[in-house]
Amino acid sequence: MSLLSRFSHDLAIDLGTANTCVFARGKGIVVSEPSIVAINKTNGRIEAVGTDAKEMLGRTPGNIVAIKPMKDGVIADFEAAEKMLAHFIRKAHRRSGWLRPRVVIGVPSEITQVERRAVKDSAMRAKASEVHLIEEAMAAAIGAGMPITEASGNMVVDIGGGTTDIAVISLAGVVYGKSVRIAGNELDEAIILHARKVHNLLIGERTAERIKIEVGSAYPIEGRLTIEVKGRHMTEGKPKTVTMDDEEIRRAMADPVRSIVQAVHDALERIPPELSADIFDRGIILTGGGSLLKNLDKRLRDETGLPVQLAEDPLSSVVLGAGKMLSDFNLLRRISLD
């Protein structure tokens, strides 16, 4: 077996709170599914993983529970995470079950030693031969095509489901890294809370996410957007439909959005002056699913006075960056967290 084909089974994984993406060397992104596992409580068997399991959210019979193994960017349920990883690794390799790939995984920048260990152990138990961890913001910057090895400052803001990772990178190192546990999920929670308080309406996570995607925004938009929301009325107990518009949802999400903007402000205040000048010229790159919130770039531009642009493929930046590491082991050695 040639050396090249031996390494072609290496995988890069973006183990996200909301979604998990797997990149296989030489193939590109082979898995992109929600980080959800449906488990049968009676026999402990896995009923579904990923997209199929998401379909079951809020709709499962009593003996089946849909679990999200990741919370705030780290593993909350060790066993479920391991089963989910094993499933995605198998899926990425399809038939060849005996292969033990080398794996690069993106993790939040302020992850603790214990949390790191949990990610590594889960991947090893899911049949990886080696596991390298890299900071998500670093991976996102590489995936977004930023010149991270140059002696100049690059700022990336990666807004995922569980965490917003902010980093200023120069000479392949993180000069400033901050991870705040406010991101896409908090926006969904804010919408659920708003529906309950204002409309007496109970809605689920999937509905909240749909509202956020369709009419959510971080800054006033042109024209009015409305959406019909179905849920259960809290006092009457029967299904009910209400109409919500973009302004109402923008108000509902105001606090978490403000926290994200504030974290960017804090980062700008804490970086060395030399790098500030670089960022002033180059601006900020936004990546991650949360960066797709309408007009978030405008809001940040308005509040920081800096150029802000969205990465080409915000949802895949982290996994693409981690994937590039598979063919550049020298750079991986420089930036991995080991």
C-alpha positions as CSV (number, residue, x, y, z in Angstrom):
1,M,0.0,0.0,0.0
2,S,1.6,3.3,-1.0
3,L,2.3,6.0,1.5
4,L,-0.1,8.4,-0.3
5,S,-3.1,6.1,-0.2
6,R,-2.4,5.5,3.5
7,F,-2.8,9.2,4.3
8,S,-5.7,9.8,2.0
9,H,-8.0,8.5,4.7
10,D,-7.3,11.4,7.0
11,L,-10.3,13.4,8.1
12,A,-10.9,17.0,9.3
13,I,-13.9,17.4,11.6
14,D,-15.7,20.6,12.7
15,L,-17.5,19.2,15.7
16,G,-20.0,22.0,16.1
17,T,-22.8,22.6,18.6
18,A,-25.4,22.8,15.9
19,N,-23.7,21.0,12.9
20,T,-20.9,18.6,12.4
21,C,-18.9,18.7,9.1
22,V,-16.4,16.1,8.0
23,F,-13.8,16.7,5.3
24,A,-12.0,13.8,3.7
25,R,-8.6,14.3,2.1
26,G,-8.9,14.2,-1.6
27,K,-12.7,14.2,-1.5
28,G,-13.7,17.5,0.1
29,I,-16.7,17.8,2.5
30,V,-18.3,14.3,2.8
31,V,-20.6,14.9,5.8
32,S,-22.5,18.0,6.9
33,E,-25.3,17.2,9.3
34,P,-26.9,18.4,12.5
35,S,-25.1,17.3,15.7
36,I,-28.0,15.3,17.1
37,V,-28.3,11.6,18.1
38,A,-31.6,9.8,18.6
39,I,-31.2,7.0,21.2
40,N,-33.6,4.3,22.2
41,K,-33.8,4.4,26.0
42,T,-35.0,0.8,26.3
43,N,-32.0,-0.9,24.7
44,G,-29.5,2.0,24.4
45,R,-29.3,1.6,20.6
46,I,-28.9,4.5,18.3
47,E,-32.0,5.0,16.2
48,A,-30.7,7.9,14.0
49,V,-27.9,10.4,13.7
50,G,-27.7,13.8,12.1
51,T,-30.4,14.9,9.7
52,D,-32.7,11.9,10.4
53,A,-32.3,12.6,14.2
54,K,-33.1,16.3,13.7
55,E,-36.4,15.4,12.0
56,M,-37.3,13.6,15.3
57,L,-36.7,16.6,17.5
58,G,-39.8,17.3,19.6
59,R,-41.6,14.4,17.8
60,T,-40.2,11.3,19.5
61,P,-42.2,8.6,21.3
62,G,-41.4,8.2,25.0
63,N,-38.7,5.5,24.6
64,I,-36.6,7.5,22.0
65,V,-34.7,10.7,23.0
66,A,-33.1,13.1,20.7
67,I,-29.8,14.2,22.3
68,K,-27.5,17.1,21.4
69,P,-24.1,15.8,22.6
70,M,-22.5,19.3,22.2
71,K,-23.2,22.3,24.3
72,D,-21.5,25.7,23.9
73,G,-18.9,24.1,21.6
74,V,-17.8,21.4,23.9
75,I,-18.9,17.8,24.7
76,A,-21.8,17.7,27.1
77,D,-22.8,14.0,26.6
78,F,-19.6,11.9,26.3
79,E,-21.3,8.7,25.2
80,A,-23.6,10.3,22.6
81,A,-20.7,12.3,21.2
82,E,-18.6,9.2,20.8
83,K,-21.4,7.4,19.0
84,M,-22.1,10.4,16.8
85,L,-18.4,10.7,15.9
86,A,-18.1,7.0,15.1
87,H,-21.2,7.2,12.9
88,F,-19.8,10.2,10.9
89,I,-16.3,8.7,10.6
90,R,-17.9,5.5,9.3
91,K,-20.1,7.4,6.9
92,A,-17.1,9.4,5.6
93,H,-15.3,6.2,4.8
94,R,-18.3,4.3,3.7
95,R,-17.2,0.7,3.3
96,S,-13.6,0.6,4.6
97,G,-14.5,0.1,8.3
98,W,-11.0,-1.1,9.3
99,L,-9.2,2.1,8.5
100,R,-8.0,4.3,11.4
101,P,-7.8,7.8,10.1
102,R,-5.7,10.7,11.4
103,V,-8.1,13.3,12.5
104,V,-7.9,17.1,12.8
105,I,-10.7,18.7,14.9
106,G,-11.6,22.3,15.4
107,V,-12.4,23.4,19.0
108,P,-13.3,26.7,20.7
109,S,-10.3,28.8,21.8
110,E,-11.0,28.9,25.5
111,I,-11.6,25.2,25.8
112,T,-10.3,23.7,29.1
113,Q,-7.8,20.9,29.5
114,V,-10.5,18.6,30.6
115,E,-12.8,19.5,27.6
116,R,-9.8,19.0,25.3
117,R,-9.2,15.5,26.7
118,A,-12.9,14.7,26.2
119,V,-12.8,15.6,22.5
120,K,-9.6,13.6,22.0
121,D,-10.8,10.5,23.9
122,S,-14.1,10.5,22.0
123,A,-12.3,10.6,18.6
124,M,-9.8,7.9,19.7
125,R,-12.7,5.7,20.9
126,A,-14.4,6.4,17.6
127,K,-11.4,4.7,15.9
128,A,-9.1,7.5,15.0
129,S,-5.3,6.7,15.0
130,E,-4.1,10.2,15.9
131,V,-6.1,13.3,16.9
132,H,-4.9,16.9,16.5
133,L,-6.9,19.8,17.9
134,I,-6.8,23.3,16.4
135,E,-8.6,26.5,17.4
136,E,-11.8,27.0,15.4
137,A,-11.0,30.6,14.7
138,M,-7.6,29.7,13.3
139,A,-9.2,26.9,11.2
140,A,-11.9,29.4,10.0
141,A,-9.2,32.0,9.1
142,I,-7.3,29.4,7.0
143,G,-10.6,28.1,5.4
144,A,-11.5,31.7,4.5
145,G,-8.2,32.1,2.7
146,M,-6.6,34.6,5.1
147,P,-2.8,35.0,4.9
148,I,-2.3,33.7,8.4
149,T,1.5,33.0,8.2
150,E,2.4,36.6,7.3
151,A,3.6,39.1,9.9
152,S,0.4,41.1,9.8
153,G,-2.8,41.1,11.8
154,N,-5.9,39.2,10.5
155,M,-9.1,39.3,12.5
156,V,-11.7,36.6,12.2
157,V,-15.1,36.3,14.0
158,D,-16.5,32.8,13.8
159,I,-20.1,32.7,14.9
160,G,-21.3,29.1,15.3
161,G,-24.2,27.5,17.1
162,G,-22.8,27.4,20.6
163,T,-19.8,29.8,20.6
164,T,-18.6,32.9,18.9
165,D,-14.8,32.7,18.5
166,I,-12.9,35.8,17.9
167,A,-9.2,35.8,17.0
168,V,-6.5,38.0,15.8
169,I,-3.9,36.0,14.0
170,S,-0.3,36.9,12.9
171,L,2.6,34.7,12.0
172,A,0.5,31.5,12.3
173,G,-0.2,32.2,15.9
174,V,-3.3,33.5,17.8
175,V,-2.3,36.9,19.2
176,Y,-5.6,37.4,20.8
177,G,-8.3,34.7,21.2
178,K,-11.7,35.0,22.9
179,S,-14.6,32.6,22.9
180,V,-18.0,33.8,24.1
181,R,-20.7,31.3,24.7
182,I,-23.3,33.3,22.9
183,A,-24.1,32.4,19.3
184,G,-26.8,31.0,17.0
185,N,-28.5,28.9,19.7
186,E,-28.9,32.0,22.0
187,L,-30.6,33.8,19.1
188,D,-33.1,30.9,18.8
189,E,-33.7,30.9,22.6
190,A,-34.4,34.6,22.5
191,I,-37.1,34.0,19.8
192,I,-38.7,31.1,21.8
193,L,-38.8,33.4,24.9
194,H,-40.3,36.3,22.9
195,A,-43.0,34.1,21.4
196,R,-43.9,32.9,24.9
197,K,-43.9,36.3,26.5
198,V,-45.5,38.4,23.8
199,H,-47.8,35.9,22.0
200,N,-48.4,33.3,24.7
201,L,-47.2,30.8,22.1
202,L,-45.0,27.8,22.7
203,I,-42.7,27.0,19.8
204,G,-39.9,24.5,19.4
205,E,-36.2,24.9,18.5
206,R,-36.7,24.1,14.8
207,T,-39.5,26.7,14.4
208,A,-37.3,29.3,16.2
209,E,-34.4,28.5,13.8
210,R,-36.6,28.9,10.8
211,I,-37.9,32.3,12.0
212,K,-34.3,33.4,12.5
213,I,-33.2,32.3,9.1
214,E,-36.2,33.7,7.2
215,V,-36.9,37.0,8.9
216,G,-34.1,37.5,11.5
217,S,-31.7,40.5,11.1
218,A,-29.1,42.4,13.1
219,Y,-29.8,45.8,11.5
220,P,-32.9,47.3,9.8
221,I,-33.5,45.8,6.4
222,E,-35.2,47.2,3.3
223,G,-38.8,46.2,3.0
224,R,-40.8,44.4,5.6
225,L,-40.5,40.6,6.0
226,T,-43.2,38.6,7.8
227,I,-43.6,34.9,8.7
228,E,-46.5,32.8,9.9
229,V,-45.6,31.0,13.1
230,K,-47.5,27.9,14.2
231,G,-47.2,26.8,17.9
232,R,-49.3,25.9,20.9
233,H,-51.2,28.6,22.8
234,M,-50.2,28.4,26.4
235,T,-53.5,29.1,28.1
236,E,-55.9,27.7,25.5
237,G,-53.7,24.7,24.9
238,K,-54.6,24.4,21.2
239,P,-52.5,25.0,18.1
240,K,-52.4,28.6,17.0
241,T,-50.8,30.7,14.2
242,V,-49.5,34.2,14.6
243,T,-47.7,36.5,12.2
244,M,-44.4,38.0,13.1
245,D,-42.2,40.5,11.3
246,D,-38.5,41.3,11.0
247,E,-38.6,44.3,13.3
248,E,-40.2,42.3,16.1
249,I,-37.7,39.5,15.7
250,R,-34.8,42.0,15.6
251,R,-36.0,43.4,18.9
252,A,-36.3,39.8,20.3
253,M,-32.7,39.0,19.4
254,A,-31.3,42.4,20.4
255,D,-29.5,41.2,23.6
256,P,-27.5,38.3,22.2
257,V,-26.7,40.3,19.1
258,R,-25.4,43.1,21.3
259,S,-23.2,40.7,23.2
260,I,-21.6,39.4,20.0
261,V,-20.9,43.0,18.9
262,Q,-19.5,43.8,22.3
263,A,-17.1,40.9,22.2
264,V,-15.8,42.2,18.9
265,H,-15.3,45.7,20.5
266,D,-13.5,44.1,23.5
267,A,-11.1,42.3,21.1
268,L,-10.3,45.5,19.2
269,E,-9.4,47.2,22.5
270,R,-7.0,44.5,23.6
271,I,-4.8,43.9,20.6
272,P,-1.3,45.5,20.1
273,P,-1.4,48.8,18.3
274,E,0.7,47.5,15.3
275,L,-1.9,44.8,14.6
276,S,-4.7,47.3,15.1
277,A,-3.4,49.2,12.1
278,D,-3.4,46.1,10.0
279,I,-7.0,45.3,10.9
280,F,-8.0,48.9,10.2
281,D,-6.7,48.3,6.6
282,R,-7.9,44.7,6.2
283,G,-11.0,44.7,8.3
284,I,-12.8,41.7,9.8
285,I,-13.8,38.4,8.2
286,L,-17.0,36.8,9.4
287,T,-17.5,33.0,9.3
288,G,-19.8,30.4,10.8
289,G,-23.5,29.8,10.3
290,G,-24.4,32.7,12.7
291,S,-22.7,35.2,10.4
292,L,-25.4,34.6,7.9
293,L,-27.9,36.6,10.0
294,K,-29.1,39.3,7.7
295,N,-27.2,42.6,8.0
296,L,-24.9,41.4,10.8
297,D,-21.9,42.6,8.7
298,K,-23.6,46.0,8.3
299,R,-24.2,46.3,12.0
300,L,-20.5,45.5,12.8
301,R,-19.3,47.9,10.1
302,D,-21.5,50.6,11.6
303,E,-20.3,50.0,15.2
304,T,-16.6,49.4,14.6
305,G,-16.0,51.7,11.6
306,L,-14.0,48.8,10.0
307,P,-14.5,47.0,6.7
308,V,-16.4,43.8,7.5
309,Q,-16.9,41.0,5.0
310,L,-18.4,37.6,4.9
311,A,-16.2,34.6,4.1
312,E,-16.9,32.9,0.8
313,D,-18.4,29.8,2.4
314,P,-19.2,30.8,6.0
315,L,-20.7,27.4,7.0
316,S,-17.7,25.4,5.9
317,S,-14.8,27.7,6.7
318,V,-13.7,25.8,9.9
319,V,-13.8,22.3,8.3
320,L,-12.1,23.6,5.1
321,G,-9.4,25.2,7.1
322,A,-8.9,22.0,9.2
323,G,-8.9,20.1,5.9
324,K,-6.0,22.2,4.5
325,M,-4.0,21.1,7.5
326,L,-4.2,17.5,6.4
327,S,-1.9,18.2,3.6
328,D,0.4,20.7,5.4
329,F,1.6,18.8,8.5
330,N,4.4,21.4,9.2
331,L,1.8,24.1,9.6
332,L,-0.4,21.7,11.6
333,R,2.5,21.1,14.0
334,R,2.9,24.9,14.5
335,I,-0.8,25.6,15.2
336,S,-2.1,22.5,16.9
337,L,-3.0,22.8,20.6
338,D,-1.0,19.8,21.7
